[in-house]
């Protein structure tokens, strides 16, 4: 009976603490080096009064150097302000345990691009890569994220990270609060 209870407890704990399986959009190993990139994951979604905002995360590793790729997509029939990132831009992640993790934008200026679709909507797309500071990955793997702050070239914006939400884009359930806990192992 003790063995049965021990086995049951072991199986339950394995399923509760299991990390998400790694799904890659790219996984290349050749004579030049090794490159991995996880599939994009919706972290933030806001639909209000005809304006739509999405933020996607993707983890990348280039020859063992981990980075976080962020894609911002805004859609509106009204004017969309431009937010640019430069070498002084930073991404701050506040963890549930009170720590604040800083990621540094790579040294290039980006302002994104504007695309008008056939329905009269303006779509602004901004993609940026941020580097992890030494020791920050261990902290991100140990505590959920509850707030993201981005320091743009001329502005600062805060985004509340939800524990769970159902996306209106694809009707899937996302758990952005535990994204790093579940997926950082994919690029190590």
VOPARO-962740 format. One record per residue (C-alpha): residue number from 1; residue in one letter; x, y, z. Coordinates in pm, 1 decimal, padded with zeros to 6 digits. Example, Ala and Ser with C-alpha at 12.3 -4.5 7.8 and 13.67 -1.06 7.14 Angstrom:
# VOPARO-962740
+-----+------+----------+----------+----------+
! pos ! code !        u !        v !        w !
+-----+------+----------+----------+----------+
!   1 !    A !  01230.0 ! -00450.0 !  00780.0 !
!   2 !    S !  01367.0 ! -00106.0 !  00714.0 !
+-----+------+----------+----------+----------+
# end
This chain:
# VOPARO-962740
+-----+------+----------+----------+----------+
! pos ! code !        u !        v !        w !
+-----+------+----------+----------+----------+
!   1 !    X !  00000.0 !  00000.0 !  00000.0 !
!   2 !    X !  00286.2 !  00236.6 !  00081.3 !
!   3 !    X !  00440.9 !  00172.1 ! -00258.7 !
!   4 !    X !  00112.1 !  00244.7 ! -00431.9 !
!   5 !    X !  00070.8 !  00576.0 ! -00245.7 !
!   6 !    X !  00432.0 !  00671.3 ! -00316.6 !
!   7 !    X !  00388.6 !  00594.3 ! -00688.3 !
!   8 !    X !  00063.2 !  00791.7 ! -00701.8 !
!   9 !    X !  00221.1 !  01089.5 ! -00526.7 !
!  10 !    X !  00519.2 !  01073.8 ! -00763.6 !
!  11 !    X !  00295.0 !  01073.3 ! -01074.1 !
!  12 !    X !  00086.2 !  01363.5 ! -00945.7 !
!  13 !    X !  00393.5 !  01571.7 ! -00864.3 !
!  14 !    X !  00546.2 !  01499.8 ! -01205.9 !
!  15 !    X !  00235.4 !  01621.8 ! -01386.4 !
!  16 !    X !  00198.6 !  01930.1 ! -01166.2 !
!  17 !    X !  00557.8 !  02047.5 ! -01205.5 !
!  18 !    X !  00620.3 !  01941.8 ! -01564.5 !
!  19 !    X !  00753.2 !  02213.0 ! -01793.3 !
!  20 !    X !  00590.6 !  02287.7 ! -02125.2 !
!  21 !    X !  00725.3 !  02101.9 ! -02428.2 !
!  22 !    X !  00956.2 !  02308.8 ! -02646.9 !
!  23 !    X !  00817.0 !  02409.8 ! -02984.0 !
!  24 !    X !  01064.1 !  02581.1 ! -03214.3 !
!  25 !    X !  01001.6 !  02802.7 ! -03513.7 !
!  26 !    X !  01369.6 !  02754.4 ! -03600.9 !
!  27 !    X !  01628.1 !  02508.9 ! -03472.4 !
!  28 !    X !  01942.9 !  02518.4 ! -03685.6 !
!  29 !    X !  02282.3 !  02362.8 ! -03621.8 !
!  30 !    X !  02541.5 !  02400.3 ! -03896.0 !
!  31 !    X !  02907.3 !  02491.2 ! -03952.3 !
!  32 !    X !  02837.5 !  02857.4 ! -03867.4 !
!  33 !    X !  02679.8 !  02784.5 ! -03527.8 !
!  34 !    X !  02362.1 !  02696.3 ! -03342.4 !
!  35 !    X !  02041.3 !  02900.9 ! -03355.5 !
!  36 !    X !  01715.1 !  02822.8 ! -03175.1 !
!  37 !    X !  01395.6 !  03025.6 ! -03166.0 !
!  38 !    X !  01076.4 !  02926.5 ! -02986.3 !
!  39 !    X !  00735.2 !  02983.8 ! -03142.0 !
!  40 !    X !  00575.3 !  03320.9 ! -03063.4 !
!  41 !    X !  00355.3 !  03330.2 ! -02754.6 !
!  42 !    X !  00092.6 !  03595.6 ! -02677.4 !
!  43 !    X !  00181.8 !  03778.4 ! -02356.3 !
!  44 !    X ! -00056.0 !  04072.9 ! -02375.0 !
!  45 !    X ! -00377.1 !  04145.1 ! -02561.8 !
!  46 !    X ! -00605.1 !  04447.2 ! -02547.6 !
!  47 !    X ! -00909.9 !  04509.4 ! -02767.1 !
!  48 !    X ! -01094.9 !  04831.7 ! -02697.2 !
!  49 !    X ! -01300.8 !  05068.6 ! -02911.5 !
!  50 !    X ! -01171.5 !  04935.7 ! -03241.9 !
!  51 !    X ! -00806.9 !  04946.4 ! -03131.6 !
!  52 !    X ! -00615.9 !  04622.6 ! -03088.2 !
!  53 !    X ! -00276.5 !  04568.5 ! -02922.4 !
!  54 !    X ! -00080.5 !  04244.6 ! -02902.7 !
!  55 !    X !  00257.8 !  04161.9 ! -02752.3 !
!  56 !    X !  00430.6 !  03836.6 ! -02844.0 !
!  57 !    X !  00739.2 !  03681.4 ! -02682.1 !
!  58 !    X !  00985.5 !  03443.3 ! -02840.4 !
!  59 !    X !  01303.8 !  03311.5 ! -02681.5 !
!  60 !    X !  01613.9 !  03286.3 ! -02898.9 !
!  61 !    X !  01958.9 !  03140.4 ! -02851.8 !
!  62 !    X !  02247.2 !  03217.2 ! -03086.1 !
!  63 !    X !  02552.6 !  03004.6 ! -03009.6 !
!  64 !    X !  02444.8 !  02981.9 ! -02644.9 !
!  65 !    X !  02360.7 !  03353.0 ! -02601.4 !
!  66 !    X !  01994.7 !  03380.5 ! -02492.2 !
!  67 !    X !  01778.1 !  03675.3 ! -02596.6 !
!  68 !    X !  01412.6 !  03769.3 ! -02572.4 !
!  69 !    X !  01242.8 !  03874.7 ! -02896.3 !
!  70 !    X !  00934.6 !  04092.8 ! -02849.7 !
!  71 !    X !  00685.9 !  04176.6 ! -03122.4 !
!  72 !    X !  00435.8 !  04458.3 ! -03074.8 !
!  73 !    X !  00137.0 !  04469.9 ! -03307.9 !
!  74 !    X ! -00108.0 !  04760.4 ! -03299.4 !
!  75 !    X ! -00415.9 !  04786.6 ! -03519.1 !
!  76 !    X ! -00643.3 !  05089.0 ! -03548.2 !
!  77 !    X ! -00832.4 !  05309.8 ! -03792.9 !
!  78 !    X ! -00702.4 !  05610.4 ! -03597.4 !
!  79 !    X ! -00351.6 !  05751.4 ! -03568.3 !
!  80 !    X ! -00103.7 !  05513.4 ! -03401.3 !
!  81 !    X !  00184.8 !  05685.2 ! -03226.2 !
!  82 !    X !  00534.7 !  05561.2 ! -03297.0 !
!  83 !    X !  00745.3 !  05417.1 ! -03015.4 !
!  84 !    X !  01112.5 !  05372.1 ! -03096.4 !
!  85 !    X !  01378.0 !  05169.8 ! -02918.3 !
!  86 !    X !  01747.7 !  05257.1 ! -02906.6 !
!  87 !    X !  02064.5 !  05150.9 ! -02722.2 !
!  88 !    X !  01933.5 !  05307.0 ! -02397.1 !
!  89 !    X !  01599.6 !  05122.8 ! -02406.2 !
!  90 !    X !  01532.0 !  04863.8 ! -02139.3 !
!  91 !    X !  01270.7 !  04607.4 ! -02050.0 !
!  92 !    X !  01186.5 !  04564.2 ! -01682.0 !
!  93 !    X !  01005.9 !  04257.1 ! -01551.9 !
!  94 !    X !  00864.5 !  04269.0 ! -01199.6 !
!  95 !    X !  00839.6 !  03926.0 ! -01041.6 !
!  96 !    X !  00583.2 !  03808.9 ! -00785.2 !
!  97 !    X !  00864.9 !  03771.1 ! -00531.1 !
!  98 !    X !  00937.7 !  04147.6 ! -00553.0 !
!  99 !    X !  01252.6 !  04134.4 ! -00767.3 !
! 100 !    X !  01283.4 !  04346.8 ! -01079.9 !
! 101 !    X !  01474.5 !  04196.6 ! -01373.3 !
! 102 !    X !  01627.8 !  04427.8 ! -01633.9 !
! 103 !    X !  01685.5 !  04327.3 ! -01995.6 !
! 104 !    X !  01888.9 !  04548.5 ! -02227.9 !
! 105 !    X !  01792.4 !  04631.1 ! -02585.2 !
! 106 !    X !  02052.0 !  04543.9 ! -02847.1 !
! 107 !    X !  02247.5 !  04838.8 ! -02981.4 !
! 108 !    X !  02034.3 !  04945.4 ! -03278.0 !
! 109 !    X !  01750.0 !  05191.3 ! -03321.1 !
! 110 !    X !  01415.7 !  05052.1 ! -03438.9 !
! 111 !    X !  01080.9 !  05225.1 ! -03479.9 !
! 112 !    X !  00884.8 !  04952.5 ! -03651.7 !
! 113 !    X !  00682.8 !  04980.5 ! -03967.3 !
! 114 !    X !  00331.8 !  05086.2 ! -04061.7 !
! 115 !    X !  00119.9 !  04872.7 ! -04293.2 !
! 116 !    X ! -00231.0 !  04960.9 ! -04413.6 !
! 117 !    X ! -00458.5 !  04664.1 ! -04478.4 !
! 118 !    X ! -00749.3 !  04632.2 ! -04724.9 !
! 119 !    X ! -01006.4 !  04713.7 ! -04453.0 !
! 120 !    X ! -00864.2 !  05061.7 ! -04385.4 !
! 121 !    X ! -00680.2 !  04966.4 ! -04066.4 !
! 122 !    X ! -00330.1 !  05091.4 ! -03991.1 !
! 123 !    X ! -00109.3 !  04818.9 ! -03847.7 !
! 124 !    X !  00213.1 !  04909.3 ! -03667.9 !
! 125 !    X !  00466.3 !  04631.3 ! -03616.3 !
! 126 !    X !  00770.5 !  04671.1 ! -03392.5 !
! 127 !    X !  01009.7 !  04383.4 ! -03326.6 !
! 128 !    X !  01297.7 !  04409.0 ! -03080.3 !
! 129 !    X !  01555.9 !  04185.7 ! -02914.9 !
! 130 !    X !  01657.6 !  04219.2 ! -02550.2 !
! 131 !    X !  01957.4 !  04058.5 ! -02383.0 !
! 132 !    X !  01939.8 !  03892.0 ! -02042.3 !
! 133 !    X !  02173.6 !  04019.8 ! -01771.7 !
! 134 !    X !  02388.4 !  03760.1 ! -01595.0 !
! 135 !    X !  02191.5 !  03585.9 ! -01318.8 !
! 136 !    X !  01850.6 !  03706.1 ! -01438.3 !
! 137 !    X !  01753.1 !  03377.0 ! -01602.7 !
! 138 !    X !  01765.3 !  03191.1 ! -01271.2 !
! 139 !    X !  01535.3 !  03451.6 ! -01113.3 !
! 140 !    X !  01291.6 !  03434.4 ! -01405.9 !
! 141 !    X !  01276.0 !  03054.4 ! -01377.7 !
! 142 !    X !  01182.9 !  03074.1 ! -01010.1 !
! 143 !    X !  00901.6 !  03332.4 ! -00993.4 !
! 144 !    X !  00608.7 !  03442.7 ! -01214.1 !
! 145 !    X !  00608.9 !  03787.0 ! -01380.9 !
! 146 !    X !  00329.1 !  04031.1 ! -01291.3 !
! 147 !    X !  00435.5 !  04356.9 ! -01462.5 !
! 148 !    X !  00636.4 !  04453.8 ! -01769.1 !
! 149 !    X !  00773.8 !  04805.9 ! -01818.3 !
! 150 !    X !  00934.4 !  04917.1 ! -02143.0 !
! 151 !    X !  01152.8 !  05225.2 ! -02164.7 !
! 152 !    X !  01124.3 !  05352.2 ! -02519.8 !
! 153 !    X !  01331.8 !  05631.3 ! -02670.7 !
! 154 !    X !  01083.7 !  05900.5 ! -02556.3 !
! 155 !    X !  00825.0 !  05719.8 ! -02344.7 !
! 156 !    X !  00772.6 !  05453.9 ! -02076.1 !
! 157 !    X !  00480.2 !  05209.0 ! -02083.4 !
! 158 !    X !  00362.3 !  04954.4 ! -01828.1 !
! 159 !    X !  00177.6 !  04632.5 ! -01908.1 !
! 160 !    X !  00007.3 !  04418.7 ! -01644.0 !
! 161 !    X !  00086.0 !  04052.5 ! -01708.1 !
! 162 !    X ! -00213.8 !  03829.6 ! -01646.2 !
! 163 !    X ! -00202.7 !  03486.7 ! -01489.1 !
! 164 !    X ! -00424.3 !  03344.5 ! -01763.8 !
! 165 !    X ! -00644.5 !  03469.2 ! -02046.9 !
! 166 !    X ! -00824.5 !  03340.1 ! -02352.6 !
! 167 !    X ! -00704.2 !  03519.3 ! -02662.2 !
! 168 !    X ! -00960.8 !  03673.2 ! -02894.0 !
! 169 !    X ! -00710.4 !  03625.1 ! -03176.2 !
! 170 !    X ! -00703.3 !  03243.8 ! -03174.3 !
! 171 !    X ! -00931.2 !  03143.4 ! -02879.9 !
! 172 !    X ! -00642.1 !  02963.3 ! -02706.6 !
! 173 !    X ! -00567.8 !  02986.3 ! -02335.1 !
! 174 !    X ! -00236.4 !  03160.9 ! -02250.2 !
! 175 !    X ! -00047.6 !  03176.8 ! -01920.6 !
! 176 !    X !  00187.0 !  03474.3 ! -01964.9 !
! 177 !    X !  00270.9 !  03505.9 ! -01594.9 !
! 178 !    X !  00463.8 !  03176.7 ! -01604.7 !
! 179 !    X !  00608.2 !  03208.7 ! -01958.3 !
! 180 !    X !  00971.1 !  03217.5 ! -01845.7 !
! 181 !    X !  00924.4 !  02937.9 ! -01592.3 !
! 182 !    X !  00779.8 !  02716.0 ! -01866.0 !
! 183 !    X !  00998.1 !  02803.0 ! -02165.6 !
! 184 !    X !  01345.6 !  02926.3 ! -02062.3 !
! 185 !    X !  01461.5 !  02565.1 ! -02053.8 !
! 186 !    X !  01403.3 !  02555.2 ! -02431.3 !
! 187 !    X !  01706.0 !  02774.4 ! -02506.7 !
! 188 !    X !  01950.3 !  02645.7 ! -02244.3 !
+-----+------+----------+----------+----------+
# end
